[in-house]
């Protein structure tokens, strides 16, 4: 695993994706992880609509939005079957994973790994795989958009090194002899 890379997601089931998503495989993209519960008023009114707007606004090659249904209360009501209906009713199209249940209490595995305080939580990972934002509660649309734009403007360190070794500069790249 890459040094300083955020912990892996522990997901028991995925929706809206043909295959499970692995953070390390998304290197080169900005990743926005939206942790939510479908019975959380702030998630329903702000967080999940914001995640859907981000998903539709940015090209998936540049920004990947991942929802994480991380249930730490009302477990009996927030089942994968209920989540599937919620995803359909709210027309959510971004990939959504169900956080694995914790073994030592009500806190799910990924929620514990990231030390989340509750939902909604927004986590932003840069293209080099570094955790750059971790915020509990509502995140302002404009400030989140600015943060993502700034990260997109940064060249990932490994890509910059590869470009330099290939004879690249601001005008283009030359083929090595």
Helices and strands as residue ranges (DSSP letters): E 11-15, G 23-26, E 30-36, H 41-42, I 43-47, H 48-57, E 63-69, H 80-89, E 95-99, H 109-113, E 121-125, E 131-136, H 141-153, H 157-165, E 168-169, E 172-173
